[in-house]
Amino acid sequence: MRETIYYSYIMASRSHNLYVGTTSEIELRVEQHKQGRFDGYSKRYNCNRLVWFERFAYVGDAIAREKQLKGWSRAKKIWLIEQENPAWVDLSEDWGKPVKMFGEG
């Protein structure tokens, strides 16, 4: 039986508009954001770059973290992102691409 992992995450636009969410399928959810599948804030502001995420064993913990983050000021969310991702790179950028093994050209 596969253990479910839950995620709280932050998506950002190039101009640093932020969207906070929770999911159990991070790869699928990020792809949905990239494709603009959700009407509303994330689509309107083109929040299609995964800039931060955190893993949880329990869905309640992930939801609580999402609520906590949504209550934070913009400055505090930016501080959190920049602790682990100061360049605001898309953390999902290489997902789905072939992995080169050591010694491959």
N, C-alpha and C positions, 0 to 999 in steps of 0.2 A: 504494500500500500504506500502510495506517495504522500509524503508529508506536505501539507499546504503551507506556503510562505506568503505572508501579506506584506504589502509595501505602502508606505506613505511616500509621496513624491512631489517634486516641484518641477513644472514645465515653465519655460520662459520663451519669450519672443526675442528677436535680435535687439529690440529696444528695451528689454528687461521688464516687460509686463510679466507678472507671475500668476501661475495657476497652481493651486494645491489640491491634491487628490489622494485617494486610497484605492488599491486594487490587489487582487491575488494573482493577476496575470500581467506582470509589468511589461513584458515584450509586446503583447497584444495591445495593451492600453496605450503605450507610447506610439505604436504604429497607427492606432486610431486617431490620436492627436495629430500626428504628422499628416494624415490624410484629410484632416478637417471633418471627421465624422460626427463630432458633437456640436450641435448648434449651441450658441451661447458665447460666454466670455472667451474660452480658449480658442474657439474658431475665429471670433471677431478680431481678437488681438494677435492671432497667429502664434499662439504659445505651442510651439512644436519642437522644442529642444529640451531634453531631459537634463536638468542641471544639478539635481540632488535627489537622493532617495535613501530610505532606511528600511531595513527588513525587520519583520516581527513574526513570532510564532503564533500569536493569537490575534484574531481579527479585532477584538475589542481594543487591544493596545494600539493597533494601526489607526483605528478610527479616532481614538483619544488623541493620538499624536496629530492627526489631520486637524482636529478641532482646535488643538493647542496652537498649531501653526497658523490657522486661519484667524486666530485671535491676536497674533503678534503684529507688531507694526511692520511696515515695509522694510525699514532699516534693519530690524532684527532678522527678518527673513534673508535679506541680502548678506548680513553678517554670517548666518548659518551656511549659506551657499558658499561663500568665499573662504570659509574655514577649510573646506575639502576641495573646492573647485574654483580657485581664484581667477582663472581665465574664462570661466563660464562656458567651457567646452560642452558639447552635446555628449553626454555619457553613453548614449546609445548609438553613437556614430558608426561604430564598427560591428554592431550586432548583426548577425546573419552573414557576415563576410567570412570567407575561408581563413582559417588560422594557419600561418606558416610555422612549420616545425623547425626546431633548432637545426641549423646547417642548410636549410633550403634557401636557394638563391632568390 
